[in-house]
Amino acid sequence: MAERRKYGKKYCKYTEMKIDFIDYKNTDLLKLSMSERGKIMPRRLTGNSKNAQEMVEKAIKRARHMALVPYIVNTQNVTDAAYVK
Amino acid sequence: MSRIKHYETMFILKPTLTEEETKAQIDLVKATIEKNGGEISSCDDMGTRQLAYEIQKNKRGYYFVIYFKCTTEGILEIERNYRINENIMRFIFIKYESKKEVAAWTKMSEEAAKKAN
């Protein structure tokens, strides 16, 4: 018998918010599907719907190209940012 | 014959330019769009922002967004002009084609127009 999961059921946050188009300029929306290191989270972890995942993928890639969102956050950059503050 | 489509373009200008120079650059881009049969519906000035990573050793950049309608040939010509321009660090063109996307486009351009006023 598999162990019972301790966390609640996953659901698509974008469907919940009734968003039908994800804009690449809206970085707050994109961050819902990104890891702390700036990677795109898989659907099996976030619970996004297929439709939303496809849109968010495209939007993140566009935002990365325009330097709105980082490609990768490495430890060097993290310490640098802390240093500036 | 090519149809008129909905487009959005965003570009990042160098942060080293003075205020007048950035204004001149933006006007130049607008002029090239209009010259190539484009019809600007609204603009969004996002100002100077921190970049997520360094581009050409610059940590900041001036972002500007233009929503417009244009033909396919016009886009090619505008893109060629972008590539020649040394002050533009990065640019992107996005085509809004399906019904849903065009609806998003009109909504965003209206919001930008409201913000500008």
N, CA and C atoms of all chains as a GROMACS GRO file, in nm:
protein
  606
    1MET      N    1   0.084  -0.121   0.000
    1MET     CA    2   0.000   0.000   0.000
    1MET      C    3   0.087   0.126   0.000
    2ALA      N    4   0.057   0.211  -0.091
    2ALA     CA    5   0.134   0.336  -0.097
    2ALA      C    6   0.097   0.426   0.020
    3GLU      N    7   0.197   0.504   0.060
    3GLU     CA    8   0.171   0.595   0.172
    3GLU      C    9   0.076   0.707   0.129
    4ARG      N   10  -0.010   0.747   0.216
    4ARG     CA   11  -0.106   0.850   0.178
    4ARG      C   12  -0.037   0.987   0.167
    5ARG      N   13  -0.079   1.063   0.068
    5ARG     CA   14  -0.016   1.195   0.051
    5ARG      C   15  -0.065   1.289   0.160
    6LYS      N   16   0.030   1.373   0.205
    6LYS     CA   17  -0.003   1.461   0.318
    6LYS      C   18  -0.052   1.599   0.273
    7TYR      N   19  -0.031   1.628   0.144
    7TYR     CA   20  -0.069   1.762   0.098
    7TYR      C   21  -0.200   1.758   0.018
    8GLY      N   22  -0.255   1.876   0.000
    8GLY     CA   23  -0.385   1.885  -0.068
    8GLY      C   24  -0.376   1.854  -0.215
    9LYS      N   25  -0.492   1.848  -0.279
    9LYS     CA   26  -0.495   1.813  -0.420
    9LYS      C   27  -0.439   1.927  -0.503
   10LYS      N   28  -0.364   1.893  -0.609
   10LYS     CA   29  -0.309   1.994  -0.697
   10LYS      C   30  -0.420   2.044  -0.791
   11TYR      N   31  -0.410   2.172  -0.825
   11TYR     CA   32  -0.509   2.226  -0.919
   11TYR      C   33  -0.438   2.330  -1.004
   12CYS      N   34  -0.498   2.362  -1.117
   12CYS     CA   35  -0.435   2.461  -1.206
   12CYS      C   36  -0.468   2.601  -1.158
   13LYS      N   37  -0.365   2.678  -1.123
   13LYS     CA   38  -0.388   2.812  -1.069
   13LYS      C   39  -0.441   2.907  -1.177
   14TYR      N   40  -0.401   2.881  -1.301
   14TYR     CA   41  -0.442   2.972  -1.409
   14TYR      C   42  -0.588   2.954  -1.443
   15THR      N   43  -0.634   2.828  -1.440
   15THR     CA   44  -0.776   2.804  -1.467
   15THR      C   45  -0.860   2.862  -1.354
   16GLU      N   46  -0.808   2.848  -1.233
   16GLU     CA   47  -0.878   2.902  -1.115
   16GLU      C   48  -0.897   3.053  -1.129
   17MET      N   49  -0.793   3.123  -1.182
   17MET     CA   50  -0.800   3.268  -1.197
   17MET      C   51  -0.872   3.310  -1.325
   18LYS      N   52  -0.912   3.212  -1.405
   18LYS     CA   53  -0.983   3.238  -1.532
   18LYS      C   54  -0.900   3.324  -1.627
   19ILE      N   55  -0.775   3.283  -1.645
   19ILE     CA   56  -0.686   3.356  -1.737
   19ILE      C   57  -0.686   3.280  -1.869
   20ASP      N   58  -0.718   3.349  -1.980
   20ASP     CA   59  -0.718   3.278  -2.108
   20ASP      C   60  -0.600   3.314  -2.196
   21PHE      N   61  -0.523   3.415  -2.154
   21PHE     CA   62  -0.401   3.443  -2.229
   21PHE      C   63  -0.293   3.491  -2.132
   22ILE      N   64  -0.175   3.430  -2.137
   22ILE     CA   65  -0.068   3.468  -2.046
   22ILE      C   66   0.031   3.555  -2.120
   23ASP      N   67   0.046   3.678  -2.070
   23ASP     CA   68   0.135   3.775  -2.133
   23ASP      C   69   0.276   3.759  -2.076
   24TYR      N   70   0.376   3.768  -2.164
   24TYR     CA   71   0.513   3.749  -2.115
   24TYR      C   72   0.562   3.865  -2.030
   25LYS      N   73   0.496   3.981  -2.039
   25LYS     CA   74   0.539   4.097  -1.961
   25LYS      C   75   0.494   4.088  -1.815
   26ASN      N   76   0.393   4.005  -1.790
   26ASN     CA   77   0.338   3.992  -1.655
   26ASN      C   78   0.419   3.887  -1.578
   27THR      N   79   0.531   3.930  -1.519
   27THR     CA   80   0.623   3.832  -1.459
   27THR      C   81   0.566   3.767  -1.333
   28ASP      N   82   0.472   3.834  -1.267
   28ASP     CA   83   0.413   3.775  -1.145
   28ASP      C   84   0.341   3.644  -1.178
   29LEU      N   85   0.272   3.645  -1.293
   29LEU     CA   86   0.200   3.523  -1.334
   29LEU      C   87   0.296   3.412  -1.369
   30LEU      N   88   0.408   3.450  -1.434
   30LEU     CA   89   0.504   3.349  -1.479
   30LEU      C   90   0.572   3.282  -1.361
   31LYS      N   91   0.593   3.360  -1.253
   31LYS     CA   92   0.667   3.308  -1.139
   31LYS      C   93   0.594   3.194  -1.068
   32LEU      N   94   0.465   3.182  -1.091
   32LEU     CA   95   0.390   3.072  -1.031
   32LEU      C   96   0.440   2.937  -1.081
   33SER      N   97   0.491   2.936  -1.204
   33SER     CA   98   0.534   2.809  -1.264
   33SER      C   99   0.685   2.798  -1.273
   34MET      N  100   0.757   2.881  -1.197
   34MET     CA  101   0.903   2.875  -1.204
   34MET      C  102   0.962   2.835  -1.069
   35SER      N  103   1.074   2.762  -1.075
   35SER     CA  104   1.141   2.725  -0.952
   35SER      C  105   1.224   2.844  -0.905
   36GLU      N  106   1.282   2.833  -0.787
   36GLU     CA  107   1.362   2.944  -0.733
   36GLU      C  108   1.482   2.973  -0.820
   37ARG      N  109   1.527   2.872  -0.890
   37ARG     CA  110   1.644   2.888  -0.975
   37ARG      C  111   1.609   2.934  -1.116
   38GLY      N  112   1.482   2.962  -1.139
   38GLY     CA  113   1.440   3.013  -1.269
   38GLY      C  114   1.407   2.907  -1.370
   39LYS      N  115   1.393   2.781  -1.326
   39LYS     CA  116   1.356   2.675  -1.420
   39LYS      C  117   1.204   2.670  -1.436
   40ILE      N  118   1.160   2.616  -1.550
   40ILE     CA  119   1.016   2.596  -1.571
   40ILE      C  120   0.976   2.468  -1.499
   41MET      N  121   0.877   2.479  -1.410
   41MET     CA  122   0.834   2.361  -1.332
   41MET      C  123   0.749   2.270  -1.419
   42PRO      N  124   0.766   2.139  -1.404
   42PRO     CA  125   0.685   2.046  -1.482
   42PRO      C  126   0.540   2.041  -1.433
   43ARG      N  127   0.456   1.995  -1.521
   43ARG     CA  128   0.313   1.991  -1.493
   43ARG      C  129   0.282   1.896  -1.378
   44ARG      N  130   0.366   1.792  -1.364
   44ARG     CA  131   0.338   1.695  -1.260
   44ARG      C  132   0.363   1.752  -1.121
   45LEU      N  133   0.440   1.862  -1.113
   45LEU     CA  134   0.462   1.925  -0.983
   45LEU      C  135   0.367   2.042  -0.956
   46THR      N  136   0.334   2.118  -1.061
   46THR     CA  137   0.250   2.235  -1.037
   46THR      C  138   0.101   2.204  -1.050
   47GLY      N  139   0.068   2.104  -1.130
   47GLY     CA  140  -0.073   2.072  -1.152
   47GLY      C  141  -0.140   2.163  -1.252
   48ASN      N  142  -0.060   2.233  -1.335
   48ASN     CA  143  -0.118   2.319  -1.438
   48ASN      C  144  -0.193   2.236  -1.541
   49SER      N  145  -0.293   2.298  -1.602
   49SER     CA  146  -0.362   2.229  -1.711
   49SER      C  147  -0.272   2.232  -1.834
   50LYS      N  148  -0.298   2.143  -1.928
   50LYS     CA  149  -0.214   2.132  -2.048
   50LYS      C  150  -0.210   2.265  -2.122
   51ASN      N  151  -0.328   2.323  -2.136
   51ASN     CA  152  -0.343   2.448  -2.209
   51ASN      C  153  -0.260   2.559  -2.143
   52ALA      N  154  -0.273   2.569  -2.009
   52ALA     CA  155  -0.204   2.674  -1.935
   52ALA      C  156  -0.053   2.652  -1.941
   53GLN      N  157  -0.011   2.525  -1.930
   53GLN     CA  158   0.132   2.494  -1.931
   53GLN      C  159   0.196   2.536  -2.063
   54GLU      N  160   0.125   2.510  -2.173
   54GLU     CA  161   0.178   2.547  -2.304
   54GLU      C  162   0.193   2.698  -2.316
   55MET      N  163   0.093   2.771  -2.266
   55MET     CA  164   0.099   2.917  -2.274
   55MET      C  165   0.210   2.972  -2.188
   56VAL      N  166   0.222   2.917  -2.066
   56VAL     CA  167   0.321   2.970  -1.972
   56VAL      C  168   0.463   2.940  -2.020
   57GLU      N  169   0.481   2.824  -2.081
   57GLU     CA  170   0.611   2.787  -2.136
   57GLU      C  171   0.658   2.890  -2.238
   58LYS      N  172   0.568   2.920  -2.329
   58LYS     CA  173   0.598   3.013  -2.437
   58LYS      C  174   0.630   3.151  -2.378
   59ALA      N  175   0.547   3.191  -2.282
   59ALA     CA  176   0.562   3.324  -2.223
   59ALA      C  177   0.695   3.334  -2.148
   60ILE      N  178   0.733   3.228  -2.075
   60ILE     CA  179   0.859   3.231  -2.000
   60ILE      C  180   0.976   3.241  -2.096
   61LYS      N  181   0.969   3.168  -2.206
   61LYS     CA  182   1.079   3.171  -2.302
   61LYS      C  183   1.094   3.309  -2.364
   62ARG      N  184   0.981   3.374  -2.389
   62ARG     CA  185   0.987   3.511  -2.444
   62ARG      C  186   1.043   3.607  -2.341
   63ALA      N  187   0.998   3.592  -2.217
   63ALA     CA  188   1.044   3.682  -2.110
   63ALA      C  189   1.193   3.664  -2.085
   64ARG      N  190   1.242   3.541  -2.098
   64ARG     CA  191   1.385   3.514  -2.080
   64ARG      C  192   1.465   3.587  -2.186
   65HIS      N  193   1.416   3.581  -2.309
   65HIS     CA  194   1.487   3.647  -2.420
   65HIS      C  195   1.497   3.796  -2.396
   66MET      N  196   1.390   3.856  -2.339
   66MET     CA  197   1.389   4.000  -2.316
   66MET      C  198   1.445   4.039  -2.180
   67ALA      N  199   1.512   3.947  -2.112
   67ALA     CA  200   1.578   3.974  -1.983
   67ALA      C  201   1.482   4.022  -1.875
   68LEU      N  202   1.356   3.980  -1.884
   68LEU     CA  203   1.260   4.013  -1.778
   68LEU      C  204   1.272   3.911  -1.666
   69VAL      N  205   1.312   3.789  -1.706
   69VAL     CA  206   1.320   3.675  -1.615
   69VAL      C  207   1.453   3.607  -1.645
   70PRO      N  208   1.527   3.561  -1.544
   70PRO     CA  209   1.659   3.503  -1.572
   70PRO      C  210   1.651   3.365  -1.636
   71TYR      N  211   1.753   3.330  -1.714
   71TYR     CA  212   1.762   3.193  -1.767
   71TYR      C  213   1.793   3.098  -1.653
   72ILE      N  214   1.890   3.136  -1.571
   72ILE     CA  215   1.926   3.052  -1.456
   72ILE      C  216   1.978   3.145  -1.345
   73VAL      N  217   1.946   3.112  -1.223
   73VAL     CA  218   1.998   3.189  -1.109
   73VAL      C  219   2.109   3.105  -1.049
   74ASN      N  220   2.233   3.149  -1.062
   74ASN     CA  221   2.340   3.071  -1.001
   74ASN      C  222   2.380   3.132  -0.867
   75THR      N  223   2.453   3.056  -0.788
   75THR     CA  224   2.485   3.099  -0.651
   75THR      C  225   2.563   3.229  -0.652
   76GLN      N  226   2.646   3.247  -0.754
   76GLN     CA  227   2.726   3.369  -0.764
   76GLN      C  228   2.635   3.492  -0.768
   77ASN      N  229   2.532   3.484  -0.853
   77ASN     CA  230   2.441   3.597  -0.867
   77ASN      C  231   2.365   3.623  -0.738
   78VAL      N  232   2.328   3.515  -0.670
   78VAL     CA  233   2.249   3.530  -0.547
   78VAL      C  234   2.330   3.606  -0.443
   79THR      N  235   2.456   3.566  -0.426
   79THR     CA  236   2.538   3.635  -0.326
   79THR      C  237   2.564   3.778  -0.369
   80ASP      N  238   2.581   3.801  -0.498
   80ASP     CA  239   2.604   3.936  -0.548
   80ASP      C  240   2.488   4.028  -0.511
   81ALA      N  241   2.365   3.979  -0.535
   81ALA     CA  242   2.246   4.059  -0.509
   81ALA      C  243   2.236   4.092  -0.360
   82ALA      N  244   2.268   3.994  -0.276
   82ALA     CA  245   2.262   4.016  -0.132
   82ALA      C  246   2.365   4.120  -0.091
   83TYR      N  247   2.477   4.119  -0.162
   83TYR     CA  248   2.586   4.209  -0.130
   83TYR      C  249   2.548   4.353  -0.160
   84VAL      N  250   2.478   4.373  -0.269
   84VAL     CA  251   2.439   4.508  -0.312
   84VAL      C  252   2.346   4.572  -0.208
   85LYS      N  253   2.254   4.492  -0.157
   85LYS     CA  254   2.158   4.544  -0.060
   85LYS      C  255   2.230   4.581   0.069
   86MET      N  256  -0.036   3.930  -5.220
   86MET     CA  257  -0.123   4.006  -5.127
   86MET      C  258  -0.103   3.952  -4.987
   87SER      N  259  -0.072   4.040  -4.902
   87SER     CA  260  -0.060   3.991  -4.764
   87SER      C  261  -0.158   4.066  -4.674
   88ARG      N  262  -0.207   3.994  -4.580
   88ARG     CA  263  -0.307   4.054  -4.493
   88ARG      C  264  -0.242   4.135  -4.381
   89ILE      N  265  -0.322   4.225  -4.327
   89ILE     CA  266  -0.274   4.304  -4.213
   89ILE      C  267  -0.296   4.225  -4.086
   90LYS      N  268  -0.190   4.214  -4.006
   90LYS     CA  269  -0.200   4.136  -3.883
   90LYS      C  270  -0.167   4.221  -3.761
   91HIS      N  271  -0.202   4.167  -3.647
   91HIS     CA  272  -0.176   4.238  -3.521
   91HIS      C  273  -0.039   4.199  -3.468
   92TYR      N  274   0.039   4.296  -3.432
   92TYR     CA  275   0.173   4.268  -3.381
   92TYR      C  276   0.199   4.348  -3.254
   93GLU      N  277   0.300   4.300  -3.184
   93GLU     CA  278   0.351   4.375  -3.070
   93GLU      C  279   0.503   4.369  -3.080
   94THR      N  280   0.567   4.479  -3.051
   94THR     CA  281   0.714   4.476  -3.050
   94THR      C  282   0.766   4.538  -2.921
   95MET      N  283   0.871   4.477  -2.867
   95MET     CA  284   0.935   4.533  -2.749
   95MET      C  285   1.083   4.542  -2.780
   96PHE      N  286   1.146   4.652  -2.737
   96PHE     CA  287   1.291   4.660  -2.756
   96PHE      C  288   1.357   4.721  -2.633
   97ILE      N  289   1.483   4.689  -2.614
   97ILE     CA  290   1.559   4.743  -2.501
   97ILE      C  291   1.667   4.835  -2.556
   98LEU      N  292   1.662   4.960  -2.510
   98LEU     CA  293   1.764   5.057  -2.551
   98LEU      C  294   1.877   5.059  -2.450
   99LYS      N  295   1.993   5.103  -2.495
   99LYS     CA  296   2.109   5.110  -2.406
   99LYS      C  297   2.084   5.211  -2.294
  100PRO      N  298   2.129   5.181  -2.173
  100PRO     CA  299   2.107   5.275  -2.062
  100PRO      C  300   2.201   5.395  -2.066
  101THR      N  301   2.304   5.387  -2.152
  101THR     CA  302   2.403   5.495  -2.155
  101THR      C  303   2.354   5.619  -2.231
  102LEU      N  304   2.240   5.604  -2.303
  102LEU     CA  305   2.189   5.717  -2.381
  102LEU      C  306   2.130   5.824  -2.289
  103THR      N  307   2.135   5.949  -2.335
  103THR     CA  308   2.071   6.056  -2.259
  103THR      C  309   1.921   6.055  -2.288
  104GLU      N  310   1.847   6.135  -2.211
  104GLU     CA  311   1.702   6.137  -2.223
  104GLU      C  312   1.656   6.174  -2.364
  105GLU      N  313   1.723   6.278  -2.419
  105GLU     CA  314   1.687   6.323  -2.554
  105GLU      C  315   1.716   6.215  -2.657
  106GLU      N  316   1.829   6.147  -2.638
  106GLU     CA  317   1.867   6.044  -2.735
  106GLU      C  318   1.768   5.929  -2.735
  107THR      N  319   1.723   5.886  -2.614
  107THR     CA  320   1.625   5.777  -2.609
  107THR      C  321   1.497   5.820  -2.679
  108LYS      N  322   1.458   5.944  -2.655
  108LYS     CA  323   1.335   5.995  -2.718
  108LYS      C  324   1.349   5.992  -2.870
  109ALA      N  325   1.466   6.036  -2.915
  109ALA     CA  326   1.492   6.038  -3.059
  109ALA      C  327   1.487   5.897  -3.116
  110GLN      N  328   1.543   5.801  -3.041
  110GLN     CA  329   1.544   5.661  -3.089
  110GLN      C  330   1.402   5.607  -3.100
  111ILE      N  331   1.320   5.636  -2.998
  111ILE     CA  332   1.182   5.588  -2.998
  111ILE      C  333   1.106   5.648  -3.117
  112ASP      N  334   1.126   5.776  -3.139
  112ASP     CA  335   1.060   5.842  -3.253
  112ASP      C  336   1.104   5.781  -3.385
  113LEU      N  337   1.233   5.745  -3.391
  113LEU     CA  338   1.288   5.685  -3.513
  113LEU      C  339   1.220   5.551  -3.542
  114VAL      N  340   1.204   5.470  -3.435
  114VAL     CA  341   1.140   5.340  -3.451
  114VAL      C  342   0.996   5.357  -3.495
  115LYS      N  343   0.926   5.451  -3.431
  115LYS     CA  344   0.786   5.478  -3.467
  115LYS      C  345   0.776   5.520  -3.613
  116ALA      N  346   0.871   5.605  -3.655
  116ALA     CA  347   0.871   5.653  -3.793
  116ALA      C  348   0.891   5.538  -3.890
  117THR      N  349   0.984   5.445  -3.856
  117THR     CA  350   1.009   5.333  -3.948
  117THR      C  351   0.886   5.244  -3.958
  118ILE      N  352   0.815   5.225  -3.845
  118ILE     CA  353   0.693   5.142  -3.849
  118ILE      C  354   0.590   5.207  -3.940
  119GLU      N  355   0.572   5.337  -3.924
  119GLU     CA  356   0.471   5.406  -4.004
  119GLU      C  357   0.509   5.411  -4.151
  120LYS      N  358   0.639   5.422  -4.176
  120LYS     CA  359   0.686   5.430  -4.314
  120LYS      C  360   0.661   5.298  -4.390
  121ASN      N  361   0.668   5.186  -4.313
  121ASN     CA  362   0.650   5.056  -4.377
  121ASN      C  363   0.506   5.005  -4.369
  122GLY      N  364   0.414   5.096  -4.366
  122GLY     CA  365   0.273   5.058  -4.372
  122GLY      C  366   0.215   5.007  -4.242
  123GLY      N  367   0.280   5.040  -4.132
  123GLY     CA  368   0.229   5.000  -4.002
  123GLY      C  369   0.136   5.104  -3.944
  124GLU      N  370   0.047   5.061  -3.857
  124GLU     CA  371  -0.047   5.153  -3.795
  124GLU      C  372  -0.035   5.135  -3.644
  125ILE      N  373   0.025   5.234  -3.576
  125ILE     CA  374   0.048   5.222  -3.432
  125ILE      C  375  -0.082   5.248  -3.358
  126SER      N  376  -0.118   5.155  -3.270
  126SER     CA  377  -0.242   5.178  -3.193
  126SER      C  378  -0.212   5.231  -3.054
  127SER      N  379  -0.106   5.181  -2.990
  127SER     CA  380  -0.069   5.241  -2.862
  127SER      C  381   0.074   5.202  -2.824
  128CYS      N  382   0.129   5.275  -2.728
  128CYS     CA  383   0.266   5.250  -2.682
  128CYS      C  384   0.268   5.238  -2.531
  129ASP      N  385   0.362   5.159  -2.483
  129ASP     CA  386   0.378   5.143  -2.339
  129ASP      C  387   0.524   5.172  -2.303
  130ASP      N  388   0.545   5.277  -2.225
  130ASP     CA  389   0.680   5.315  -2.185
  130ASP      C  390   0.709   5.253  -2.049
  131MET      N  391   0.794   5.153  -2.047
  131MET     CA  392   0.821   5.085  -1.920
  131MET      C  393   0.939   5.146  -1.845
  132GLY      N  394   1.013   5.234  -1.911
  132GLY     CA  395   1.123   5.303  -1.845
  132GLY      C  396   1.245   5.216  -1.823
  133THR      N  397   1.340   5.269  -1.744
  133THR     CA  398   1.463   5.194  -1.718
  133THR      C  399   1.438   5.088  -1.613
  134ARG      N  400   1.485   4.970  -1.640
  134ARG     CA  401   1.465   4.856  -1.549
  134ARG      C  402   1.594   4.778  -1.534
  135GLN      N  403   1.600   4.706  -1.425
  135GLN     CA  404   1.712   4.615  -1.402
  135GLN      C  405   1.695   4.495  -1.495
  136LEU      N  406   1.801   4.454  -1.563
  136LEU     CA  407   1.792   4.335  -1.648
  136LEU      C  408   1.814   4.210  -1.563
  137ALA      N  409   1.754   4.099  -1.606
  137ALA     CA  410   1.768   3.973  -1.532
  137ALA      C  411   1.909   3.917  -1.546
  138TYR      N  412   1.975   3.953  -1.655
  138TYR     CA  413   2.115   3.913  -1.675
  138TYR      C  414   2.180   4.021  -1.761
  139GLU      N  415   2.312   4.023  -1.762
  139GLU     CA  416   2.382   4.129  -1.835
  139GLU      C  417   2.371   4.110  -1.986
  140ILE      N  418   2.345   4.219  -2.056
  140ILE     CA  419   2.347   4.216  -2.202
  140ILE      C  420   2.450   4.318  -2.247
  141GLN      N  421   2.546   4.276  -2.322
  141GLN     CA  422   2.655   4.363  -2.369
  141GLN      C  423   2.716   4.442  -2.252
  142LYS      N  424   2.732   4.375  -2.141
  142LYS     CA  425   2.791   4.431  -2.019
  142LYS      C  426   2.709   4.545  -1.959
  143ASN      N  427   2.579   4.550  -1.991
  143ASN     CA  428   2.492   4.648  -1.929
  143ASN      C  429   2.401   4.578  -1.829
  144LYS      N  430   2.384   4.640  -1.712
  144LYS     CA  431   2.298   4.579  -1.611
  144LYS      C  432   2.156   4.634  -1.615
  145ARG      N  433   2.138   4.749  -1.680
  145ARG     CA  434   2.006   4.808  -1.688
  145ARG      C  435   1.971   4.834  -1.834
  146GLY      N  436   1.844   4.861  -1.857
  146GLY     CA  437   1.802   4.888  -1.994
  146GLY      C  438   1.671   4.964  -1.996
  147TYR      N  439   1.648   5.034  -2.109
  147TYR     CA  440   1.525   5.112  -2.124
  147TYR      C  441   1.427   5.032  -2.209
  148TYR      N  442   1.315   4.992  -2.149
  148TYR     CA  443   1.217   4.907  -2.219
  148TYR      C  444   1.109   4.993  -2.284
  149PHE      N  445   1.070   4.953  -2.404
  149PHE     CA  446   0.960   5.023  -2.471
  149PHE      C  447   0.878   4.922  -2.553
  150VAL      N  448   0.745   4.933  -2.543
  150VAL     CA  449   0.655   4.840  -2.612
  150VAL      C  450   0.566   4.918  -2.708
  151ILE      N  451   0.548   4.864  -2.829
  151ILE     CA  452   0.457   4.927  -2.926
  151ILE      C  453   0.359   4.822  -2.976
  152TYR      N  454   0.231   4.853  -2.972
  152TYR     CA  455   0.128   4.767  -3.031
  152TYR      C  456   0.090   4.826  -3.166
  153PHE      N  457   0.094   4.744  -3.271
  153PHE     CA  458   0.064   4.799  -3.402
  153PHE      C  459   0.008   4.692  -3.497
  154LYS      N  460  -0.045   4.740  -3.610
  154LYS     CA  461  -0.094   4.651  -3.716
  154LYS      C  462  -0.007   4.673  -3.838
  155CYS      N  463   0.028   4.563  -3.902
  155CYS     CA  464   0.121   4.578  -4.015
  155CYS      C  465   0.110   4.457  -4.108
  156THR      N  466   0.168   4.472  -4.227
  156THR     CA  467   0.172   4.358  -4.319
  156THR      C  468   0.300   4.279  -4.294
  157THR      N  469   0.307   4.159  -4.353
  157THR     CA  470   0.424   4.073  -4.330
  157THR      C  471   0.552   4.132  -4.389
  158GLU      N  472   0.540   4.194  -4.506
  158GLU     CA  473   0.659   4.253  -4.568
  158GLU      C  474   0.712   4.368  -4.484
  159GLY      N  475   0.620   4.444  -4.428
  159GLY     CA  476   0.658   4.557  -4.342
  159GLY      C  477   0.741   4.512  -4.224
  160ILE      N  478   0.701   4.399  -4.165
  160ILE     CA  479   0.772   4.347  -4.048
  160ILE      C  480   0.917   4.316  -4.082
  161LEU      N  481   0.939   4.254  -4.197
  161LEU     CA  482   1.076   4.220  -4.238
  161LEU      C  483   1.163   4.344  -4.246
  162GLU      N  484   1.105   4.450  -4.303
  162GLU     CA  485   1.180   4.575  -4.321
  162GLU      C  486   1.209   4.639  -4.186
  163ILE      N  487   1.110   4.636  -4.096
  163ILE     CA  488   1.129   4.696  -3.962
  163ILE      C  489   1.238   4.618  -3.888
  164GLU      N  490   1.235   4.487  -3.901
  164GLU     CA  491   1.334   4.403  -3.832
  164GLU      C  492   1.474   4.434  -3.883
  165ARG      N  493   1.486   4.453  -4.014
  165ARG     CA  494   1.616   4.485  -4.072
  165ARG      C  495   1.670   4.616  -4.013
  166ASN      N  496   1.579   4.714  -3.997
  166ASN     CA  497   1.619   4.843  -3.939
  166ASN      C  498   1.663   4.828  -3.794
  167TYR      N  499   1.594   4.739  -3.721
  167TYR     CA  500   1.631   4.712  -3.581
  167TYR      C  501   1.773   4.660  -3.573
  168ARG      N  502   1.804   4.568  -3.665
  168ARG     CA  503   1.936   4.503  -3.660
  168ARG      C  504   2.048   4.602  -3.690
  169ILE      N  505   2.021   4.700  -3.776
  169ILE     CA  506   2.123   4.800  -3.809
  169ILE      C  507   2.149   4.890  -3.689
  170ASN      N  508   2.041   4.924  -3.617
  170ASN     CA  509   2.050   5.019  -3.507
  170ASN      C  510   2.137   4.965  -3.393
  171GLU      N  511   2.241   5.041  -3.359
  171GLU     CA  512   2.334   4.994  -3.255
  171GLU      C  513   2.282   5.017  -3.115
  172ASN      N  514   2.187   5.110  -3.102
  172ASN     CA  515   2.138   5.145  -2.968
  172ASN      C  516   2.036   5.046  -2.914
  173ILE      N  517   1.984   4.958  -3.002
  173ILE     CA  518   1.888   4.858  -2.957
  173ILE      C  519   1.964   4.731  -2.920
  174MET      N  520   1.955   4.694  -2.792
  174MET     CA  521   2.027   4.577  -2.743
  174MET      C  522   1.954   4.448  -2.775
  175ARG      N  523   1.823   4.450  -2.757
  175ARG     CA  524   1.740   4.331  -2.777
  175ARG      C  525   1.606   4.375  -2.833
  176PHE      N  526   1.544   4.288  -2.913
  176PHE     CA  527   1.407   4.319  -2.957
  176PHE      C  528   1.330   4.191  -2.977
  177ILE      N  529   1.199   4.204  -2.984
  177ILE     CA  530   1.113   4.088  -3.006
  177ILE      C  531   0.990   4.134  -3.083
  178PHE      N  532   0.944   4.049  -3.173
  178PHE     CA  533   0.816   4.074  -3.243
  178PHE      C  534   0.722   3.960  -3.206
  179ILE      N  535   0.601   3.993  -3.171
  179ILE     CA  536   0.504   3.889  -3.139
  179ILE      C  537   0.380   3.910  -3.225
  180LYS      N  538   0.338   3.800  -3.288
  180LYS     CA  539   0.221   3.805  -3.377
  180LYS      C  540   0.102   3.752  -3.301
  181TYR      N  541  -0.008   3.825  -3.305
  181TYR     CA  542  -0.133   3.780  -3.242
  181TYR      C  543  -0.230   3.744  -3.353
  182GLU      N  544  -0.260   3.616  -3.365
  182GLU     CA  545  -0.335   3.572  -3.483
  182GLU      C  546  -0.474   3.517  -3.451
  183SER      N  547  -0.482   3.423  -3.357
  183SER     CA  548  -0.612   3.360  -3.331
  183SER      C  549  -0.706   3.460  -3.263
  184LYS      N  550  -0.832   3.423  -3.258
  184LYS     CA  551  -0.935   3.512  -3.205
  184LYS      C  552  -0.903   3.550  -3.059
  185LYS      N  553  -0.862   3.449  -2.983
  185LYS     CA  554  -0.832   3.468  -2.841
  185LYS      C  555  -0.715   3.564  -2.823
  186GLU      N  556  -0.612   3.544  -2.909
  186GLU     CA  557  -0.493   3.627  -2.899
  186GLU      C  558  -0.522   3.771  -2.938
  187VAL      N  559  -0.605   3.789  -3.041
  187VAL     CA  560  -0.638   3.924  -3.085
  187VAL      C  561  -0.716   3.996  -2.976
  188ALA      N  562  -0.802   3.921  -2.906
  188ALA     CA  563  -0.877   3.981  -2.795
  188ALA      C  564  -0.781   4.027  -2.687
  189ALA      N  565  -0.680   3.944  -2.657
  189ALA     CA  566  -0.579   3.981  -2.557
  189ALA      C  567  -0.503   4.104  -2.603
  190TRP      N  568  -0.473   4.108  -2.734
  190TRP     CA  569  -0.400   4.222  -2.791
  190TRP      C  570  -0.477   4.351  -2.772
  191THR      N  571  -0.607   4.350  -2.808
  191THR     CA  572  -0.687   4.473  -2.796
  191THR      C  573  -0.694   4.517  -2.650
  192LYS      N  574  -0.707   4.421  -2.561
  192LYS     CA  575  -0.717   4.453  -2.418
  192LYS      C  576  -0.588   4.519  -2.370
  193MET      N  577  -0.475   4.459  -2.409
  193MET     CA  578  -0.346   4.511  -2.364
  193MET      C  579  -0.318   4.648  -2.422
  194SER      N  580  -0.353   4.667  -2.550
  194SER     CA  581  -0.323   4.796  -2.613
  194SER      C  582  -0.412   4.906  -2.554
  195GLU      N  583  -0.536   4.869  -2.520
  195GLU     CA  584  -0.625   4.968  -2.456
  195GLU      C  585  -0.572   5.007  -2.319
  196GLU      N  586  -0.522   4.907  -2.247
  196GLU     CA  587  -0.467   4.935  -2.115
  196GLU      C  588  -0.345   5.027  -2.125
  197ALA      N  589  -0.263   5.001  -2.226
  197ALA     CA  590  -0.143   5.083  -2.247
  197ALA      C  591  -0.181   5.226  -2.281
  198ALA      N  592  -0.286   5.240  -2.364
  198ALA     CA  593  -0.331   5.373  -2.403
  198ALA      C  594  -0.384   5.449  -2.282
  199LYS      N  595  -0.453   5.376  -2.194
  199LYS     CA  596  -0.508   5.438  -2.073
  199LYS      C  597  -0.396   5.485  -1.982
  200LYS      N  598  -0.291   5.401  -1.974
  200LYS     CA  599  -0.178   5.432  -1.886
  200LYS      C  600  -0.104   5.557  -1.935
  201ALA      N  601  -0.097   5.570  -2.068
  201ALA     CA  602  -0.021   5.681  -2.128
  201ALA      C  603  -0.091   5.814  -2.100
  202ASN      N  604  -0.223   5.813  -2.095
  202ASN     CA  605  -0.297   5.939  -2.076
  202ASN      C  606  -0.298   5.986  -1.930
   0.00000   0.00000   0.00000
